[in-house]
Amino acid sequence: MTVPVTTTACDVTTPVARSLGRVSLYEGFELRFGLPAERGDWVLCSEFLGEPERFDAWRKALAEWLREQHGEAPDRTTAGYVMSWYLNVVGVLGGLLFHTARRVPSLRPADVAVKVAAEGRPHVVGVALLSDEFACLPDDPEGDHPAATEVADETALAALLRARFAAHSAQFVGAFGPTVRLGRRMLWAAATDALDSAAWTAGQLCGDETAGVMDSALLLPAKLDPFTSASTLRATDTGWTRRRESCCFHFVLPNADACATCPRVC
């Protein structure tokens, strides 16, 4: 079950806002253009990256929840969860617009905001796009909009999304990396997982999983630096799956098993 996108009153004048308004994500997850008048729990990604202690506070809240649920909160697990949550939400914002509208938004940290649940498990429950800017194909009906930049074809558009996500991820690695005991390869592996899953997730949510898989292949056609692999999506007897490059360290929790796609299993 999905819920409608929440938008602001002026969003109808913005092409990317109209693109967001035509899709929906998970139940209870807020996808919006612009921030509400009262920001509440919304935090700009640039604020996270400019003040890495915000990640420490996030991990502390997560550790409290994990202790309530599992009795323990290993540092690796809080680091792995926050790493995955942050990168996945930025990736899915780009992947969703790429898959559904063949548009690539700005993913600069100042142009993206996230909302973390204030009660219960402190996971990401919302993402907001704050910039009108977008790249598109020559046949985009709003390609003449002042905020639009046309690129030659789908390959170029995919390369642009890959580059914009890589630029955001590089700032995340630089800010978050020194606060945790995870190596650079693990951090970039998580970014690879987020990008590879982004369009696939969009395809699943929008009713055409195979098209999402094809988009993932466009985004990661090969092992392209700084990412750690090409798309690992593959068909099985039970449907599409992928091998994760990174680990969330869920298995470290008491009586917990490794995820089915964990690199330790695959």
HELIX and SHEET records of a PDB file:
HELIX    1   1 ASP A   11  THR A   13  5                                   3    
HELIX    2   2 PRO A   15  GLY A   21  1                                   7    
HELIX    3   3 CYS A   45  GLY A   50  1                                   6    
HELIX    4   4 GLU A   53  HIS A   70  1                                  18    
HELIX    5   5 ASP A   75  ALA A  101  1                                  27    
HELIX    6   6 PRO A  109  ASP A  111  5                                   3    
HELIX    7   7 GLU A  154  PHE A  176  1                                  23    
HELIX    8   8 GLY A  177  THR A  179  5                                   3    
HELIX    9   9 ARG A  184  CYS A  206  1                                  23    
HELIX   10  10 GLU A  209  LEU A  219  1                                  11    
HELIX   11  11 HIS A  250  VAL A  252  5                                   3    
SHEET    1   A 2 THR A   2  PRO A   4  0                                        
SHEET    2   A 2 SER A  24  TYR A  26 -1                                        
SHEET    1   B 4 GLU A  30  PHE A  33  0                                        
SHEET    2   B 4 VAL A 124  LEU A 129  1                                        
SHEET    3   B 4 VAL A 112  VAL A 116 -1                                        
SHEET    4   B 4 TRP A  42  LEU A  44 -1                                        
SHEET    1   C 3 ARG A 103  PRO A 105  0                                        
SHEET    2   C 3 PHE A 134  CYS A 136 -1                                        
SHEET    3   C 3 ALA A 148  GLU A 150  1                                        
SHEET    1   D 2 ARG A 234  THR A 236  0                                        
SHEET    2   D 2 GLY A 239  THR A 241 -1                                        
END                                                                             
